[in-house]
Amino acid sequence: MQFETLDLTISDGVATVQLDNEPVNTISQQVRHELADVLEVLREDRIRVVVFLGAGDVFSVGADIGLFEEAQEWTTQEFRSNSRILGRVFDGLEQLEKPVIAAINGTCVGGGLELALACDVRIASPDATLGFPEHNIGLIPGLGGCSRFVQLVGPGKAKDLIFTGELFDGEQAFELGVIERIAEDPAHAAQEYAHDLLQQPPQALGLAKRVIDTAWNQDTQTASLLESLAQSTLLETQDHKEGIEAFREKRDPDFSGN
């Protein structure tokens, strides 16, 4: 599948999606539709890990101001319909039963940061620039910038950073819990991380992701039930048996995803 605003490469089970749209990797209407199309590819079983990054020195500056000017002509229903395109992409990335990594270099603000928040693990350079400047045009970050951001930093800090639109660098993002890893070369670090994950049992990674995402805001009893159900599924997999055999035979396991 060919895209005009994205570059998709698939190698050894790792799918790399690079935003490559002028200017500065903006998330235009075309990008929204192409992200929706690429999501269908990412669901394929041959892909075990996904990496998102931006072309050049920018991850993404989010929506182009021209899109908001165009949106002034939309009805409320049309706005919600168009927003759902990207919203479904972000939700779909969270629901993929495979790790999704964001490699953040340079600017990652607005909708670009919302895309990164929909990923499972974020790796950023120390001098990356992150934040939500939507208040400058009288809006809020409305596709995860409030709802996902608050889960990472808490309500007080989320309000502070969204009220002011204050930008923060990779070091600060790490301290806030917005990113999980810092690297001078996030793209290289993300590829190394992705290939390390290829050695892990795919179903265990996928179910760990779904259980964690679902259980974090549940009561302990419900969360424990989710863990137990997932574990009972994994006990019947060939990868579980392979793991035990490899341990007994003192060798590295060869996980197949079955």
N, C-alpha and C positions, 0 to 999 in steps of 0.2 A: 504494500500500500504506500503510495506517494503522498507527501504533504508539502504545502508551500510555506508554512510558517513554523514547521517542526522538522527536526531531523530525528528519525528513529533508526537505531541500529540494534541488532540482536546478535549476540555472540555468546556461545557456550552457556545459554540459559539466562544471561543477563540482558535485559532490555534497557537501553539508554535513550531517554527522550530529551532532546535539547531544544529549548525555545530559541527560535531563530527568526525573529520578526522585527522589521524596522518600523518605527525607531525604538531602540533600547528594549527590545523584547516585550513590547506592550501586549496586553491581552485584549485583542480586538474580537469582533464578532467571529471572524474567520478562525482565529485561534481557539475560541470557545468550541466551535463546531469540530475543528480538527482534534482537539483534546478529547472530545466525546468519541470520535472515531478511533483514536489511538487507544482509548480505554478498552475497546472491544478486543484489540490485539493483545493488550496486556493480560487479558483474562485467559489467554491460551495456555494450555498445560506445559508447552515447551519453555515458557518463561517462568523462571523461579525467583528472580530478584529484579527490581526495577530501580533505575536511577534517573532523577530529574536534574537538569542543570540548564544554565543559560549560555547562549553563544557570546563570545567576547568577554568583556569584563563586567557584565551585568547579568544577574539572575532574571529579574523582571521588575519593571516599574509599575506593574498593574495595568489598569485600563487607561487608554489614551483619553485625554480630555475631550477629543472629538467624539468619542463614544457617548459621553455624558451629554454633549450638546445634541447629538442625535436623539438620545433618550428623552430629551425634553418634548419631543414630538410624539412620543409613545403614550398610549393610554396606560393606566395603572396595570391593567390586565396584561398588556404587551410587555411591560417592564418585568412583571413577575415571570412571565413565560420565558423571556430571554435570560433572566437570572437563573432560572431552573436549569438551563443547559449547563452552566458552569457548576452550579450547586450539585447536580447529579454526578459530575465528574469528580468533585472533591469527595462526595459521599462514596462513590465507587472505588476510589483509591483506598479509602479506609476499609472498605468491605472486601478488598482483594485478600485472599488467604495466601499472601506472599509479602515479604518485606519490600517497602518502598522507601527509598533514600533520597533526600534532597541535598545536592551539593551547591552551597551558596557562596558565590564569589561576587564581590562588588555590591551593587544596589539590589535590595530585595524588599520592596515596600508595597503597600496596598494589596491588590489582588495577587501580586507575586508572592508576598508573605503568606497570604491565605492559601495559595497552592502549596507552599512549603509546610504549612501547618497541617495540611491533609496527609502529608507523608508520615511515615513511622519514625524515622530517625533523620535528624538534620545535622549536617556537617558544614561549618562555615569558616571562612578565613577570619583572622583576628580583626582585620580592618573592614570587614563587610559592613554595609549600612542597612539596617532593618528598621521598620516602623510602619505606622499607619497615618499618613497625612490627609486622610479623607476630609477632616474638618475644614481644610482650606477651601473646599468647594461645598461646604454645608451638608456633608453626608457623614455616614458612619461606615466602618468596614463591615459590610453586610453579608459576606459569604464565608463566615467562619472567623473573621477578625475579632468579633466579640465573643461568639460562642465557643470557639476552640481556644482562643488566646487566654480566656479567663481560666480554663482548665489547667493551663501551664503556669500562669503567674499569680493567680488569685484575683479576687474582685477589686481590691484596692489598687494594686499596681496596674491592672488592666484599665481601670477607669482613668488613672493618672496619665498613662501613656496615650490613651485614645483621646482623652479630653484635650491634651496639649499638642498631640501630634509629634511629640519629641522623638527624634531618631536615636538609635543606639547601635553600637558596633558589635562585632562578633564576640569580643570578650565580655561585654555587658550582657549580651544575649545568653551566653553560657551561664553567667552568674544568675540570671533570671530564670533559667530553665527552659528558655525558648529553643535552644539548640542543645544537642547531646554531646557533640564533639567539635573541637577546634583543630584546624589543619591549615598550613600555609598554602597547600594546593588541594582544595576541597574535592575537585573532580578526580584527582588521582587517589585521594584517600577513600572516596566513595566507591571507586572501582575495586580497590583492594578489599574494602569491607564487603562489597557485594560478592566477590569471588571467595572470600572466607565463608560467607553464608551458604554458598553452593555446596560446601562440604557437610552441611547440617541436614537433618531429615526434613523435607519440605512440609509434610503434613503437620509435624510438631511445631514448626515455625508458624504455619498458617493458623493453627488452632490456638497457639499461645497468643498471637496477635488478636484474634477475635475474642478470646476470653478476657484478656487484659482490657481491651477497649470497652467491652460490655460490663465487666465486673467492677471497674474502678469506682462507679457511683452507685453500686448496688449495696444492699445490706449484706452482712457477712454470710448469712445462711444462703441467700441466692447466689452469691459469688462462689461459694464452696460447691454448690450444686453444679454450676457451670463448669468448674474445674473437674469435678468428678465425671461428668458426662463426656467432656473432651478426652480425659485420660482413658476412659473405658473404650473410646473409639480407637485411640492410638495403641492400646494394648493388642489390638487385633491386626495391626499393620505388619507388613513384611519388614519395614525399616526397624521396628522394635525388635523383631527377632534377629535381624542383622546386627543391630547394636549389641545385643547380648552375646551373639556368637563371636563378634569381633573382640569384645572384652575378654572372653574366655580364651581366645586364640592369640591374644596380645598383638593385635594388628589394628590398623585404622579401618573404621567401617566404611562401606561403600553403599551409601543410601540412594535408593532409586526413586523414592516418592510413592512407593506402593505400600 
